[in-house]
Structure formats: structure tokens, C-alpha cells
Amino acid sequence: MQQDLRLRAAARAIYDNVYPAVHPAPFSFDEAERFGTVQYRQAVGVAQDAWSVLAVQHDQLLVAAIL
């Protein structure tokens, strides 16, 4: 996911919040990304879902502003 830095940043924020230092994941985010761990894939999936929701809300706001 190196090509989409915004989505990667969102996934990292989700990963770091879901697996905080108190209850750390078995790998750092960078290692999880490299190995494609379940935790990493879950964080990416959540980031993609959030991205979709935010994009729809943004589009709705643009339409409302135009009207």
C-alpha cells in the first residue's frame, strides 16, 4: 500500500489505536505491513471502509453546497 500514503496513514492510525502499546500487536505496523498480518489486513480494511464513508459524505456536502 506504499502507493497510497493517505490510506496507509489512516491504516497506521487505526492499527496504533486498536493495538496500543499497553496491548501491543505481535509486530510493529511496518513489520505487519511487510508480512501482511491479520491485524494489518484488518486495519487496512477498516481504513478503506472509513475512506469510502468519508468520500460519500464529502460528495454529499459538495452537492449540498452547489444547491
CYANA upper distance limits for C-alpha pairs under 8 A (distance plus 0.5 A):
  1 MET  CA      5 LEU  CA      8.01
  1 MET  CA      7 LEU  CA      8.32
  1 MET  CA      8 ARG  CA      6.82
  2 GLN  CA      8 ARG  CA      7.44
  4 ASP  CA      8 ARG  CA      6.71
  5 LEU  CA      9 ALA  CA      6.52
  6 ARG  CA     10 ALA  CA      6.74
  7 LEU  CA     11 ALA  CA      6.63
  7 LEU  CA     44 VAL  CA      8.30
  7 LEU  CA     47 ALA  CA      7.08
  7 LEU  CA     48 GLN  CA      7.72
  7 LEU  CA     51 TRP  CA      8.19
  8 ARG  CA     12 ARG  CA      6.56
  8 ARG  CA     44 VAL  CA      8.05
  9 ALA  CA     13 ALA  CA      6.68
 10 ALA  CA     14 ILE  CA      6.73
 10 ALA  CA     47 ALA  CA      6.21
 11 ALA  CA     15 TYR  CA      6.48
 11 ALA  CA     40 TYR  CA      8.37
 11 ALA  CA     43 ALA  CA      5.64
 11 ALA  CA     44 VAL  CA      5.50
 11 ALA  CA     46 VAL  CA      7.88
 11 ALA  CA     47 ALA  CA      5.66
 12 ARG  CA     16 ASP  CA      6.48
 12 ARG  CA     29 PHE  CA      7.00
 12 ARG  CA     43 ALA  CA      7.84
 13 ALA  CA     17 ASN  CA      6.66
 14 ILE  CA     18 VAL  CA      6.48
 14 ILE  CA     43 ALA  CA      6.33
 14 ILE  CA     46 VAL  CA      8.17
 14 ILE  CA     47 ALA  CA      7.66
 15 TYR  CA     19 TYR  CA      6.34
 15 TYR  CA     29 PHE  CA      7.51
 15 TYR  CA     39 GLN  CA      7.94
 15 TYR  CA     40 TYR  CA      7.50
 15 TYR  CA     43 ALA  CA      5.89
 16 ASP  CA     20 PRO  CA      5.87
 16 ASP  CA     21 ALA  CA      8.49
 16 ASP  CA     29 PHE  CA      8.12
 19 TYR  CA     23 HIS  CA      6.36
 19 TYR  CA     24 PRO  CA      5.52
 19 TYR  CA     25 ALA  CA      5.98
 20 PRO  CA     24 PRO  CA      5.90
 20 PRO  CA     25 ALA  CA      8.31
 25 ALA  CA     39 GLN  CA      8.10
 27 PHE  CA     31 GLU  CA      6.12
 27 PHE  CA     32 ALA  CA      6.01
 28 SER  CA     32 ALA  CA      6.51
 29 PHE  CA     33 GLU  CA      6.54
 29 PHE  CA     40 TYR  CA      7.69
 30 ASP  CA     34 ARG  CA      6.69
 31 GLU  CA     35 PHE  CA      6.60
 32 ALA  CA     36 GLY  CA      6.10
 32 ALA  CA     37 THR  CA      5.71
 32 ALA  CA     39 GLN  CA      7.77
 32 ALA  CA     40 TYR  CA      6.02
 33 GLU  CA     37 THR  CA      7.40
 33 GLU  CA     40 TYR  CA      6.44
 36 GLY  CA     40 TYR  CA      6.61
 36 GLY  CA     41 ARG  CA      7.01
 37 THR  CA     41 ARG  CA      6.75
 38 VAL  CA     42 GLN  CA      6.57
 39 GLN  CA     43 ALA  CA      6.72
 40 TYR  CA     44 VAL  CA      6.69
 41 ARG  CA     45 GLY  CA      6.57
 42 GLN  CA     46 VAL  CA      6.70
 43 ALA  CA     47 ALA  CA      6.62
 44 VAL  CA     48 GLN  CA      6.57
 45 GLY  CA     49 ASP  CA      6.67
 46 VAL  CA     50 ALA  CA      6.56
 47 ALA  CA     51 TRP  CA      6.43
 48 GLN  CA     52 SER  CA      6.69
 49 ASP  CA     53 VAL  CA      6.85
 50 ALA  CA     54 LEU  CA      6.54
 51 TRP  CA     55 ALA  CA      6.50
 52 SER  CA     56 VAL  CA      6.77
 53 VAL  CA     57 GLN  CA      6.73
 54 LEU  CA     58 HIS  CA      6.52
 55 ALA  CA     59 ASP  CA      6.65
 56 VAL  CA     60 GLN  CA      6.67
 57 GLN  CA     61 LEU  CA      6.71
 58 HIS  CA     62 LEU  CA      6.75
 59 ASP  CA     63 VAL  CA      6.76
 60 GLN  CA     64 ALA  CA      6.65
 61 LEU  CA     65 ALA  CA      6.55
 62 LEU  CA     66 ILE  CA      6.72
 63 VAL  CA     67 LEU  CA      6.74
